[in-house]
Amino acid sequence: MITASSPVSGAFGTPPAANADALSRLLALQRPVIMGILNVTPDSFSDGGAFLSPDAAVAYAQRMVTEGADIIDIGAESTRPYGSAVAVSAAEELRRLELVLPAAVRMGRPVSIDTMKAMVAAWALDCGAAIVNDVWGLQRDPDMANVVARYRVPVIVMHNRDAADPRIDIMADIAAFFERSLAIAARAGIRRDSIVLDPGIGFGKTPEQSMTAIARLDRLKTFGLPLLVGASRKRFIDAVTPAPPDRRIGGSIAAHILAVERGAALIRAHDVAATVQAMRVMAAIGASV
């Protein structure tokens, strides 16, 4: 059993070269990179509790690999973008991950650890995870940037806010947040070319602001970094056409196609098979022009 007091020896270690280069190899394919979502939590907004059992979680990870996921993104603490998320201890997060993440790593796809805690990120990287996905963009845990720098792995920096404010210019807010995150990364010694920017659809945003972030995604190209969009099953879809989270596949795909057209290089999705199919058909039609 892993506990919060377990040593994190890898925080000072050297990562396998394969981990450091995992994302760059995928981006070199010149097609949207599909990140499949695996929540090992009881309270995620879309599928809370479905994969709490390690056997169910591992089976679902394998299914996503079969369906064409390029990356498996595993999270053990719900961040519920619409509030009411229940914080968990590092020990509980690790307990949920300990039988799942190493098994996913053995499937041969890069694994991303979705966590706000530097200790959890370091443990996951020790186990072979290749990417850190921080929903607070290096701005919540002061040790996160140092862990990423020591392991020399890619990091996904997501925009977030404690609460939505409909009065603000959301694109200006996202840009200012990224500037702060990039300054933190530079001070820690994180290579700029290992950073991915995520506008955080649904996080600290009204539904209208989430749609604006997708519609104006190309404005973030000025950072010169790969962009990730995770619009999958988010509430803004319900605001347009009411549906529960597991029945928002059409809206998710529509948003992701528009995001790719506006510059997204990575797509984070719950419904991997449908998303892979949509991206391939979009590419095939585009090649026929």
Secondary structure as GFF3:
##gff-version 3
##sequence-region A 1 289
A	DSSP	three_ten_helix	9	12	.	.	.	ID=ss1
A	DSSP	alpha_helix	17	27	.	.	.	ID=ss2
A	DSSP	beta_strand	33	39	.	.	.	ID=ss3
A	DSSP	alpha_helix	54	67	.	.	.	ID=ss4
A	DSSP	beta_strand	71	75	.	.	.	ID=ss5
A	DSSP	alpha_helix	90	97	.	.	.	ID=ss6
A	DSSP	alpha_helix	101	105	.	.	.	ID=ss7
A	DSSP	beta_strand	111	114	.	.	.	ID=ss8
A	DSSP	alpha_helix	118	126	.	.	.	ID=ss9
A	DSSP	beta_strand	131	134	.	.	.	ID=ss10
A	DSSP	alpha_helix	144	151	.	.	.	ID=ss11
A	DSSP	beta_strand	155	158	.	.	.	ID=ss12
A	DSSP	alpha_helix	170	188	.	.	.	ID=ss13
A	DSSP	three_ten_helix	192	194	.	.	.	ID=ss14
A	DSSP	beta_strand	195	198	.	.	.	ID=ss15
A	DSSP	alpha_helix	207	215	.	.	.	ID=ss16
A	DSSP	three_ten_helix	217	223	.	.	.	ID=ss17
A	DSSP	beta_strand	227	229	.	.	.	ID=ss18
A	DSSP	alpha_helix	235	240	.	.	.	ID=ss19
A	DSSP	three_ten_helix	245	247	.	.	.	ID=ss20
A	DSSP	alpha_helix	249	261	.	.	.	ID=ss21
A	DSSP	beta_strand	264	269	.	.	.	ID=ss22
A	DSSP	alpha_helix	272	287	.	.	.	ID=ss23
###
